[in-house]
Amino acid sequence: MAGNSQRRGAIRKSGTKKGAVVGSGGKRRRGLEGRGATPPATMRKNHPAAKRAAAAAKAAKAQGATRGRPAARKSDDGPELVLGRNPVVECLRAEVPATALYVALGTENDDRLTEAVQRAADAGISILEVSRTDLDRMSTNGLHQGMALQVPPYRYVHPDDLLDAARASGTAPLLVALDNISDPRNLGAVIRSVAAFGGHGVVIPQRRSASVTAVAWRTSAGAAARLPVARATNLTRTLKDWAKAGLQVVGLDAGGDTVLDEFDGTTPTVVVVGSEGKGLSRLVRETCDSILSIPMAGPVESLNASVAAGVVLADIARQRR
């Protein structure tokens, strides 16, 4: 056989296994090594699951540019959506500088819807009809009752301007400061109580505090449009400045040294409300002139922060009447 013959004159063919040949350089050995765990289906380029995930991401990105279906922004500097018929009507009555009114197709008409559309048209606010599915997606929780109002970011006032406006009202200033309140629903409820019982404004810390978002707008039932809210860089310093200006600073706590029945709220007053869990912070508590407690007739040890604020503000309003 040619190449393997032992006869005289036979020539060995090149590339046979006999004799010295060039090695593989370890390629075959590395090819047999493991490559780790198999990646998820969504990370494999040609897998159907990866194609579906890429299509969904592309659709979500394009949703914000679709006419009549703006994506809801979560940033504090972005617009907010006020949801629900009563909050929307209250905001329009207060002439909130809204930019768009969204109405779901097929929404049952009533007096609030008619008034909202009329006021929006008179104010030059864009009125957009969208499907209920799109409005559900924009509101994230679906609690819109077929209506949503897009408002620009809330404009806070300076604490000094808030005090000046309270003094210019002709009545004894009544302000509420919130300490450690992180739930925007509590913030909205307090704003609503302050507006209902003749208060002049609310001050919140700039950090570690709930801000006036769409949730607070909804809970306040539009009262945030009529009541100024200030942001203090340092709440303790602001309370000290107000105390020097002649206001009594009163903190709310279950173990206070003064009972609500013995409290005189006819003078200029700042009511400081802490969270239900943490209560007042140490520095804020030390700044207060007195700590006020609400007498309980039942076995309940404490009240929700917004409820406690409403009880105290109602009693102060009774005293001032």
C-alpha positions as CSV (number, residue, x, y, z in Angstrom):
1,M,0.0,0.0,0.0
2,A,1.4,3.3,-1.0
3,G,2.8,5.3,1.9
4,N,3.0,2.4,4.2
5,S,4.8,-0.1,2.1
6,Q,8.1,-1.4,3.3
7,R,9.4,-2.1,-0.2
8,R,12.4,-0.4,-1.5
9,G,11.8,3.0,-2.9
10,A,8.4,3.6,-1.2
11,I,7.7,7.2,-0.1
12,R,5.8,8.1,3.1
13,K,3.0,10.4,2.5
14,S,2.9,13.7,4.4
15,G,0.3,14.2,7.1
16,T,0.2,10.7,8.4
17,K,0.2,10.0,12.1
18,K,3.6,8.4,12.0
19,G,6.5,10.6,12.9
20,A,6.7,14.0,14.5
21,V,3.8,16.3,13.7
22,V,2.8,19.8,14.9
23,G,0.7,19.8,18.1
24,S,-2.7,21.4,18.7
25,G,-1.3,23.9,21.2
26,G,-3.8,22.9,23.9
27,K,-6.8,23.9,21.8
28,R,-8.5,20.5,22.0
29,R,-8.0,20.5,25.8
30,R,-9.5,23.9,26.3
31,G,-12.4,23.0,24.1
32,L,-13.3,20.2,26.5
33,E,-13.4,22.6,29.5
34,G,-16.7,23.7,30.9
35,R,-18.1,27.2,30.0
36,G,-20.1,27.9,33.1
37,A,-23.8,27.9,33.7
38,T,-26.2,28.3,30.8
39,P,-27.4,31.9,30.6
40,P,-31.2,32.7,30.9
41,A,-33.3,32.4,27.8
42,T,-33.8,36.2,27.7
43,M,-30.0,36.7,27.4
44,R,-29.5,34.4,24.5
45,K,-29.5,36.5,21.3
46,N,-31.4,34.2,19.0
47,H,-33.8,32.7,21.6
48,P,-37.5,33.5,21.2
49,A,-37.7,34.7,24.8
50,A,-34.9,37.2,24.1
51,K,-36.6,38.4,21.1
52,R,-39.9,38.9,23.0
53,A,-38.1,40.8,25.8
54,A,-36.4,43.1,23.3
55,A,-39.7,43.8,21.6
56,A,-41.3,44.6,24.9
57,A,-38.5,47.0,25.9
58,K,-38.7,48.7,22.6
59,A,-42.5,49.2,22.9
60,A,-42.2,50.6,26.4
61,K,-39.6,53.1,25.2
62,A,-41.8,54.2,22.4
63,Q,-44.8,54.5,24.6
64,G,-43.7,57.9,26.0
65,A,-43.6,59.3,22.5
66,T,-47.0,58.0,21.5
67,R,-49.6,60.8,21.1
68,G,-52.1,60.8,24.0
69,R,-50.2,58.2,26.0
70,P,-47.3,59.9,27.8
71,A,-45.3,57.7,30.2
72,A,-45.7,58.7,33.8
73,R,-42.5,60.2,35.2
74,K,-41.4,59.2,38.7
75,S,-38.9,62.0,39.1
76,D,-39.6,64.8,41.7
77,D,-38.9,67.3,38.9
78,G,-41.4,65.8,36.5
79,P,-45.2,66.4,36.0
80,E,-47.6,64.5,38.2
81,L,-51.1,63.0,37.6
82,V,-54.0,63.9,39.9
83,L,-56.4,61.0,39.8
84,G,-60.1,60.9,40.6
85,R,-63.1,63.1,39.8
86,N,-63.2,65.1,43.0
87,P,-59.5,65.9,43.2
88,V,-59.5,66.8,39.5
89,V,-62.5,69.2,39.9
90,E,-61.0,70.7,43.0
91,C,-57.7,71.4,41.2
92,L,-59.5,73.0,38.3
93,R,-61.6,75.1,40.6
94,A,-58.4,76.3,42.3
95,E,-56.9,77.2,38.9
96,V,-54.0,74.8,39.3
97,P,-51.7,75.4,36.3
98,A,-52.5,72.0,34.7
99,T,-51.2,71.0,31.3
100,A,-53.6,68.3,30.2
101,L,-56.9,66.6,31.1
102,Y,-57.2,62.9,30.3
103,V,-60.7,61.4,29.9
104,A,-61.1,57.6,29.4
105,L,-63.3,56.6,26.5
106,G,-66.7,55.3,27.6
107,T,-66.6,57.1,31.0
108,E,-70.0,57.6,32.5
109,N,-70.9,61.3,32.4
110,D,-71.9,63.2,35.5
111,D,-71.8,66.7,36.9
112,R,-68.1,66.4,37.9
113,L,-67.0,65.3,34.5
114,T,-69.0,68.0,32.8
115,E,-67.6,70.7,35.1
116,A,-64.0,69.4,34.7
117,V,-64.2,69.4,30.9
118,Q,-65.8,72.9,30.9
119,R,-63.3,74.4,33.2
120,A,-60.4,72.8,31.4
121,A,-61.7,74.2,28.1
122,D,-62.1,77.7,29.6
123,A,-58.6,77.6,31.0
124,G,-57.1,76.5,27.7
125,I,-56.0,73.1,29.0
126,S,-55.6,70.3,26.5
127,I,-58.4,67.7,26.7
128,L,-57.3,64.2,25.5
129,E,-59.5,61.2,25.1
130,V,-57.6,58.0,25.8
131,S,-58.6,54.4,26.2
132,R,-59.2,53.1,29.7
133,T,-56.3,50.7,29.3
134,D,-53.9,53.5,28.6
135,L,-55.3,55.5,31.5
136,D,-54.8,52.5,33.8
137,R,-51.2,52.2,32.6
138,M,-50.6,55.9,33.2
139,S,-52.0,55.8,36.7
140,T,-50.3,52.6,37.7
141,N,-53.1,51.7,40.2
142,G,-56.2,52.3,38.1
143,L,-57.8,54.6,40.7
144,H,-58.7,57.3,38.3
145,Q,-62.5,57.1,37.9
146,G,-62.0,57.8,34.2
147,M,-60.3,61.2,34.7
148,A,-56.7,62.3,35.3
149,L,-55.2,65.8,35.4
150,Q,-51.5,66.4,34.6
151,V,-50.0,69.1,36.7
152,P,-46.4,70.5,36.7
153,P,-44.1,70.0,39.6
154,Y,-45.3,71.6,42.9
155,R,-43.9,75.0,43.6
156,Y,-42.9,75.3,47.3
157,V,-42.6,78.6,49.1
158,H,-39.9,79.8,51.4
159,P,-40.7,79.4,55.2
160,D,-40.1,83.2,55.7
161,D,-42.7,83.9,52.9
162,L,-45.1,81.5,54.5
163,L,-44.9,83.3,57.8
164,D,-45.3,86.7,56.2
165,A,-48.4,85.6,54.4
166,A,-49.8,84.2,57.6
167,R,-49.3,87.5,59.3
168,A,-50.8,89.4,56.5
169,S,-54.0,87.3,56.7
170,G,-55.3,89.5,59.6
171,T,-55.6,86.5,62.0
172,A,-53.2,84.9,64.4
173,P,-50.9,82.7,62.3
174,L,-51.6,79.0,62.5
175,L,-49.0,76.8,60.8
176,V,-48.2,73.1,60.9
177,A,-44.7,71.5,60.6
178,L,-44.3,67.9,59.8
179,D,-41.3,65.9,61.2
180,N,-40.5,62.4,59.9
181,I,-43.7,62.1,57.9
182,S,-42.7,59.9,54.9
183,D,-46.2,58.9,53.7
184,P,-47.6,61.3,51.1
185,R,-51.1,60.3,52.1
186,N,-50.5,61.6,55.6
187,L,-49.1,64.8,54.0
188,G,-52.2,65.2,51.8
189,A,-54.5,64.5,54.7
190,V,-52.7,67.1,56.9
191,I,-52.9,69.7,54.1
192,R,-56.6,69.1,53.8
193,S,-57.2,69.5,57.6
194,V,-55.1,72.7,57.7
195,A,-57.2,74.2,54.9
196,A,-60.4,73.1,56.5
197,F,-59.7,74.5,60.0
198,G,-58.3,77.9,59.0
199,G,-54.6,77.1,59.0
200,H,-52.2,79.2,56.9
201,G,-49.7,76.7,55.6
202,V,-47.6,73.6,56.1
203,V,-43.8,73.3,56.3
204,I,-41.9,70.1,55.6
205,P,-38.2,69.2,55.7
206,Q,-36.3,69.2,52.4
207,R,-34.9,65.8,53.1
208,R,-36.3,62.5,54.5
209,S,-39.9,63.7,54.1
210,A,-42.8,63.1,51.9
211,S,-43.3,65.7,49.1
212,V,-46.3,67.0,47.3
213,T,-46.7,64.3,44.7
214,A,-49.8,63.1,42.9
215,V,-50.7,60.9,45.9
216,A,-50.7,63.9,48.2
217,W,-52.7,65.9,45.6
218,R,-55.3,63.2,45.6
219,T,-55.5,62.8,49.4
220,S,-55.8,66.5,49.9
221,A,-58.7,66.6,47.5
222,G,-57.2,69.6,45.8
223,A,-56.5,71.6,49.0
224,A,-52.8,71.6,48.1
225,A,-53.8,74.1,45.3
226,R,-55.1,76.6,47.9
227,L,-52.7,76.1,50.8
228,P,-49.1,77.0,50.5
229,V,-46.5,74.4,51.5
230,A,-42.9,75.4,52.3
231,R,-39.7,73.4,52.3
232,A,-37.2,74.0,55.1
233,T,-33.6,73.2,54.6
234,N,-33.3,72.8,58.4
235,L,-36.6,72.3,60.2
236,T,-35.1,72.9,63.6
237,R,-33.6,76.2,62.6
238,T,-36.9,77.3,61.0
239,L,-38.8,76.5,64.2
240,K,-36.3,78.5,66.2
241,D,-36.7,81.4,63.9
242,W,-40.5,81.3,64.2
243,A,-40.2,81.0,68.0
244,K,-38.1,84.2,68.0
245,A,-40.8,85.8,65.8
246,G,-43.3,85.3,68.6
247,L,-45.0,82.0,67.7
248,Q,-45.5,79.3,70.2
249,V,-44.1,75.9,69.0
250,V,-46.2,73.0,70.2
251,G,-45.3,69.4,69.5
252,L,-47.7,66.5,69.5
253,D,-46.9,63.4,71.5
254,A,-48.8,60.8,73.5
255,G,-46.7,61.5,76.6
256,G,-46.9,65.3,76.5
257,D,-46.8,67.7,79.4
258,T,-49.9,69.6,78.3
259,V,-53.4,68.2,77.6
260,L,-55.4,69.5,74.7
261,D,-58.2,70.5,77.1
262,E,-55.8,73.0,78.8
263,F,-54.1,74.3,75.7
264,D,-54.6,77.9,74.5
265,G,-54.5,78.0,70.7
266,T,-55.7,81.6,70.2
267,T,-52.1,83.0,70.0
268,P,-49.8,82.6,67.0
269,T,-49.1,78.8,66.9
270,V,-47.0,76.3,65.1
271,V,-48.1,72.7,65.6
272,V,-45.4,70.1,65.0
273,V,-46.5,66.7,64.0
274,G,-44.2,63.7,64.1
275,S,-44.6,60.2,62.6
276,E,-46.7,57.6,64.4
277,G,-43.8,55.3,64.8
278,K,-40.7,57.5,65.4
279,G,-42.6,60.5,66.8
280,L,-40.7,63.8,67.1
281,S,-36.9,63.8,66.5
282,R,-34.8,64.8,69.4
283,L,-33.7,68.3,68.2
284,V,-37.2,69.2,67.1
285,R,-38.6,68.0,70.4
286,E,-36.1,70.2,72.3
287,T,-37.1,73.2,70.2
288,C,-40.8,72.9,71.2
289,D,-42.1,75.2,73.9
290,S,-44.5,72.4,75.1
291,I,-45.5,68.9,74.2
292,L,-49.3,68.5,73.7
293,S,-51.1,65.2,74.1
294,I,-54.7,64.3,73.2
295,P,-56.7,62.6,76.0
296,M,-58.0,59.2,75.0
297,A,-61.3,57.8,76.2
298,G,-60.7,54.3,74.9
299,P,-57.9,51.7,75.0
300,V,-56.2,53.2,71.9
301,E,-52.7,54.4,72.7
302,S,-52.1,56.7,69.8
303,L,-53.6,58.2,66.7
304,N,-52.4,58.4,63.1
305,A,-50.3,61.5,62.5
306,S,-52.9,63.1,60.2
307,V,-55.8,62.2,62.5
308,A,-54.0,63.7,65.5
309,A,-53.3,66.9,63.5
310,G,-56.9,67.1,62.5
311,V,-58.1,66.8,66.1
312,V,-55.8,69.5,67.4
313,L,-56.6,71.9,64.5
314,A,-60.3,71.4,65.0
315,D,-60.0,72.3,68.7
316,I,-57.9,75.4,67.9
317,A,-60.5,76.5,65.3
318,R,-63.2,76.1,68.0
319,Q,-61.2,78.2,70.4
320,R,-60.7,81.0,67.8
321,R,-64.3,81.1,66.9
